[in-house]
Amino acid sequence: MKTSVTFPSSNLALAGILFTPDAHAEGRLPAVVISHPGGGVKEQSPSVYAARLAREGFAVLVFDAAYQGESEGEPRGMENPFQRAEDIKSAVTCLTTRDDIDPHRIGAVGICASGGYVPYAAQTDHRIKAVATVSAVDLGSVFREGLGRTQDPAVLQALLDRAAAARTAEAHGAAPERVAWIPDDAEELLETASRQFRETFEFYRTPRGHHPRAVQGWVLRSVDQLAQYDSYAMIRLISPRPLLMIAGSEAESAYFSREAIEQAAEPKELAVIDGATHIDLYDRDAYVTPAVAKLTEFFGKHLAR
């Protein structure tokens, strides 16, 4: 069963979908918040996981971040990591107000960039009793160092110069400058691009995963917030609550999950899905099925009555 919901976050109305089991015994349900990738929306990979977890007996709330999708906020496309964390906390608050949800049995899952935002939010929000990620990425690190940490430092400095100029231009009335998550000439780049870029293009720009409200570009001045954000610097604060990080064995982003698990305190677990790439874990049944099985086991244990 799916129900449209709205809830506030920093005085903005966020749009969500609450998935619930078609049938369940009397009593309040355990619940999970799922937060979407950068450039994504709630109808994509979060709903893939939500539908399956609902069949396993969980209520699952997916939502669009502020400034994105169907949620409020101007300018459109802001990727503010601190607001993204606040949105996750606000989603938890939404669940705690419902009579059908047990407020003491709420977990959270972050996919891709939200695999950074969810642990970051959970570090200090003790209402999140169990924390999980799928294909986690620290977007701050990606902007500072590039995926794989091969980016020339001059790239970030140039972006910060542009972000500063954009702030001044907006103050003088200019429209916010946006940068495409996937550039319009992406097809020309595919032959020489990384596998993750090629798969990201395939997911977002083809019928496989395309959604008209996704990948609309990020606001340039977001970069000065992203550059100072570190998803996992205080990840040890999640303990003694449990942490599960799921990554594909072939994912170019897998180092984020490995390093975060090393920094985290117990209880913690890294689950590697054999053969999966970063994007495979968004929707490919062969890889989503074992990931959901792992999440079901994890939340079933840690959100038990």
C-alpha positions as CSV (number, residue, x, y, z in Angstrom):
1,M,0.0,0.0,0.0
2,K,1.3,3.5,-0.9
3,T,0.2,6.8,0.7
4,S,1.3,10.3,-0.3
5,V,2.5,12.3,2.7
6,T,3.9,15.7,3.3
7,F,6.0,16.9,6.2
8,P,8.0,20.1,7.1
9,S,11.8,20.5,7.1
10,S,13.2,23.9,7.8
11,N,9.8,25.4,7.0
12,L,9.7,23.7,3.6
13,A,7.0,21.1,2.7
14,L,8.7,17.8,1.6
15,A,6.8,15.3,-0.5
16,G,7.0,11.7,0.4
17,I,5.4,8.3,-0.2
18,L,4.7,5.9,2.7
19,F,4.8,2.2,1.8
20,T,3.1,-0.1,4.3
21,P,2.5,-3.9,4.2
22,D,-0.8,-4.9,2.6
23,A,-1.6,-6.8,5.7
24,H,-0.1,-6.8,9.2
25,A,-0.9,-7.9,12.7
26,E,-2.3,-5.4,15.1
27,G,0.1,-3.0,16.7
28,R,2.6,-0.4,15.5
29,L,4.9,-1.1,12.7
30,P,8.7,-0.8,12.6
31,A,9.7,1.8,10.0
32,V,12.5,2.7,7.8
33,V,13.4,6.1,6.1
34,I,15.1,5.8,2.7
35,S,16.9,8.8,1.2
36,H,17.6,9.2,-2.5
37,P,20.9,9.7,-4.4
38,G,22.1,13.1,-5.5
39,G,20.2,14.0,-8.6
40,G,17.6,11.3,-7.9
41,V,14.0,11.3,-6.7
42,K,11.9,9.2,-4.4
43,E,10.2,7.3,-7.3
44,Q,13.5,5.7,-8.4
45,S,15.8,3.5,-6.4
46,P,14.3,4.4,-3.0
47,S,10.9,3.1,-4.1
48,V,12.5,-0.1,-5.5
49,Y,13.8,-0.9,-2.0
50,A,10.7,0.5,-0.2
51,A,8.3,-1.8,-2.0
52,R,10.3,-4.8,-1.2
53,L,10.9,-3.9,2.5
54,A,7.2,-3.2,2.9
55,R,6.5,-6.8,1.7
56,E,8.8,-7.9,4.6
57,G,6.6,-6.1,7.1
58,F,8.2,-2.7,7.4
59,A,6.6,0.7,6.9
60,V,9.0,2.7,4.6
61,L,9.0,6.4,4.0
62,V,10.7,7.7,0.8
63,F,10.8,11.4,0.1
64,D,12.2,14.1,-2.1
65,A,14.9,16.3,-0.6
66,A,14.2,20.0,-0.1
67,Y,14.7,22.0,-3.4
68,Q,14.3,18.8,-5.4
69,G,11.6,16.6,-6.9
70,E,8.1,17.5,-5.7
71,S,9.3,19.1,-2.5
72,E,9.4,22.8,-1.9
73,G,12.5,25.1,-2.0
74,E,14.1,27.7,-4.2
75,P,16.4,27.7,-6.1
76,R,15.6,24.3,-7.6
77,G,18.5,21.9,-7.4
78,M,20.2,23.1,-4.3
79,E,22.4,20.3,-3.0
80,N,23.0,21.5,0.6
81,P,24.4,18.5,2.6
82,F,23.4,20.0,5.9
83,Q,19.8,20.5,4.7
84,R,19.8,17.0,3.3
85,A,20.7,15.7,6.8
86,E,18.0,17.9,8.3
87,D,15.5,16.4,5.8
88,I,16.3,12.9,7.0
89,K,15.8,13.9,10.6
90,S,12.5,15.6,9.6
91,A,11.4,12.3,7.9
92,V,12.0,10.5,11.1
93,T,10.0,13.2,13.0
94,C,7.1,12.6,10.5
95,L,7.2,8.9,11.3
96,T,7.2,9.5,15.1
97,T,3.9,11.4,14.8
98,R,2.0,8.6,13.2
99,D,-0.2,6.3,15.3
100,D,0.6,3.3,13.1
101,I,4.4,3.6,13.6
102,D,6.4,2.5,16.6
103,P,8.6,5.6,17.3
104,H,11.2,3.4,19.1
105,R,11.7,1.2,16.0
106,I,12.9,3.5,13.2
107,G,15.8,2.8,11.0
108,A,17.3,4.6,7.9
109,V,18.8,3.7,4.6
110,G,20.9,6.0,2.4
111,I,21.6,5.3,-1.3
112,C,24.6,6.8,-3.1
113,A,25.1,10.4,-1.8
114,S,22.5,9.6,0.9
115,G,24.8,6.8,2.0
116,G,26.8,9.8,3.3
117,Y,23.9,11.9,4.4
118,V,22.1,9.2,6.4
119,P,25.1,8.2,8.6
120,Y,25.8,12.0,9.0
121,A,22.3,12.6,10.2
122,A,22.2,9.5,12.4
123,Q,25.5,10.5,14.2
124,T,23.5,12.8,16.4
125,D,19.8,11.7,15.9
126,H,19.4,8.9,18.4
127,R,15.9,8.2,17.2
128,I,17.5,6.4,14.3
129,K,18.0,3.0,15.9
130,A,19.7,1.2,13.0
131,V,21.7,2.7,10.1
132,A,22.3,1.2,6.6
133,T,23.7,2.4,3.3
134,V,23.7,1.1,-0.3
135,S,26.4,2.1,-2.7
136,A,27.5,4.8,-0.2
137,V,29.3,7.9,-1.5
138,D,30.7,10.9,0.5
139,L,29.7,13.7,-1.9
140,G,32.0,16.1,-0.1
141,S,35.0,14.0,-0.9
142,V,33.9,13.6,-4.6
143,F,33.8,17.4,-5.0
144,R,37.1,17.9,-3.2
145,E,39.1,15.0,-4.7
146,G,37.0,13.4,-7.4
147,L,35.8,9.8,-7.5
148,G,38.9,7.7,-6.7
149,R,40.7,10.7,-5.4
150,T,42.5,11.5,-8.7
151,Q,41.2,15.0,-9.2
152,D,43.7,17.9,-9.6
153,P,43.3,20.2,-6.6
154,A,42.9,23.1,-9.0
155,V,39.5,21.8,-10.1
156,L,38.0,22.4,-6.7
157,Q,39.6,25.9,-6.4
158,A,38.1,26.8,-9.8
159,L,34.7,25.6,-8.7
160,L,34.9,27.6,-5.5
161,D,35.8,30.7,-7.5
162,R,32.8,30.1,-9.7
163,A,30.6,29.5,-6.6
164,A,31.7,32.8,-5.1
165,A,31.0,34.7,-8.3
166,A,27.6,33.0,-8.5
167,R,26.6,34.2,-5.0
168,T,27.5,37.7,-5.9
169,A,25.7,37.5,-9.3
170,E,22.6,36.2,-7.6
171,A,22.7,39.1,-5.1
172,H,22.6,41.4,-8.1
173,G,19.5,39.6,-9.5
174,A,21.0,36.9,-11.8
175,A,19.3,33.6,-12.0
176,P,21.0,30.8,-10.1
177,E,23.6,29.0,-12.2
178,R,23.0,25.2,-12.5
179,V,25.5,22.5,-13.4
180,A,24.2,19.3,-15.0
181,W,24.7,16.1,-13.1
182,I,25.1,14.5,-16.5
183,P,26.1,17.0,-19.2
184,D,24.1,17.4,-22.4
185,D,27.1,16.1,-24.4
186,A,27.4,13.0,-22.2
187,E,26.9,10.6,-25.1
188,E,30.0,12.0,-26.8
189,L,32.0,11.2,-23.6
190,L,30.8,7.6,-23.1
191,E,33.6,5.9,-25.0
192,T,36.3,7.4,-22.7
193,A,34.3,7.8,-19.5
194,S,34.5,5.6,-16.4
195,R,32.2,2.7,-16.1
196,Q,30.3,4.4,-13.3
197,F,29.7,7.5,-15.5
198,R,28.5,5.2,-18.3
199,E,26.2,3.3,-16.0
200,T,24.9,6.5,-14.4
201,F,24.0,7.8,-17.9
202,E,22.3,4.6,-18.7
203,F,20.2,4.7,-15.5
204,Y,19.2,8.4,-15.5
205,R,19.0,9.1,-19.3
206,T,17.3,6.0,-20.6
207,P,13.9,4.4,-19.9
208,R,15.6,2.1,-17.4
209,G,15.6,4.6,-14.6
210,H,14.6,8.0,-16.2
211,H,12.2,10.2,-14.3
212,P,11.3,13.7,-15.5
213,R,12.0,15.3,-12.1
214,A,15.4,13.7,-11.7
215,V,18.9,14.9,-12.8
216,Q,17.8,18.5,-13.3
217,G,21.1,19.9,-12.3
218,W,22.6,21.2,-9.1
219,V,23.0,24.9,-8.1
220,L,26.6,25.9,-8.6
221,R,26.9,27.7,-5.2
222,S,26.1,24.4,-3.5
223,V,29.8,23.5,-4.0
224,D,31.0,25.8,-1.2
225,Q,28.8,23.8,1.2
226,L,29.7,20.4,-0.2
227,A,33.4,21.1,-0.1
228,Q,33.4,21.5,3.7
229,Y,31.1,18.5,4.4
230,D,32.6,15.2,5.6
231,S,30.1,12.3,5.8
232,Y,32.1,10.0,8.0
233,A,34.4,12.2,10.2
234,M,32.2,11.4,13.3
235,I,30.8,8.1,12.2
236,R,31.9,6.5,15.4
237,L,29.1,8.4,17.1
238,I,26.5,6.0,15.6
239,S,27.7,3.3,18.1
240,P,26.3,1.5,20.0
241,R,23.6,1.6,17.4
242,P,24.3,-0.8,14.5
243,L,25.7,0.2,11.1
244,L,25.4,-1.9,7.9
245,M,27.0,-0.7,4.7
246,I,26.3,-2.6,1.4
247,A,28.5,-2.2,-1.6
248,G,29.1,-4.0,-4.9
249,S,32.3,-5.9,-5.4
250,E,32.8,-4.2,-8.7
251,A,31.7,-0.7,-7.6
252,E,34.2,2.1,-8.2
253,S,32.7,3.8,-5.1
254,A,33.2,0.8,-2.8
255,Y,36.2,2.4,-1.0
256,F,33.9,4.8,0.7
257,S,32.1,1.9,2.5
258,R,35.3,0.1,3.3
259,E,36.9,3.2,4.8
260,A,33.8,4.3,6.7
261,I,33.4,0.9,8.3
262,E,37.0,1.0,9.4
263,Q,36.4,4.4,11.1
264,A,33.1,3.3,12.7
265,A,32.8,1.7,16.1
266,E,31.0,-1.6,16.8
267,P,28.5,-3.0,16.0
268,K,29.2,-2.6,12.3
269,E,29.2,-4.7,9.1
270,L,30.3,-4.4,5.5
271,A,28.2,-6.5,3.2
272,V,29.7,-7.0,-0.3
273,I,27.3,-8.0,-3.1
274,D,29.4,-10.1,-5.5
275,G,29.5,-8.9,-9.1
276,A,27.5,-5.7,-8.5
277,T,28.6,-2.3,-9.6
278,H,27.5,1.0,-7.9
279,I,24.5,1.5,-10.2
280,D,23.5,-2.2,-10.3
281,L,22.4,-1.9,-6.7
282,Y,19.9,0.8,-7.7
283,D,17.5,-1.5,-9.6
284,R,19.1,-4.7,-11.0
285,D,17.1,-7.6,-9.5
286,A,20.0,-9.9,-9.3
287,Y,21.8,-7.5,-7.0
288,V,18.9,-5.7,-5.3
289,T,17.4,-9.1,-4.1
290,P,20.4,-10.0,-1.9
291,A,20.8,-6.4,-0.7
292,V,17.1,-6.4,0.4
293,A,17.6,-9.8,2.1
294,K,20.5,-8.3,4.0
295,L,18.5,-5.2,5.0
296,T,15.5,-7.3,6.0
297,E,17.8,-9.4,8.3
298,F,19.5,-6.3,9.7
299,F,16.3,-4.3,10.4
300,G,14.4,-7.4,11.5
301,K,17.0,-8.0,14.2
302,H,17.6,-4.4,15.3
303,L,14.1,-3.0,15.1
304,A,12.5,-6.0,16.8
305,R,10.0,-5.4,19.6
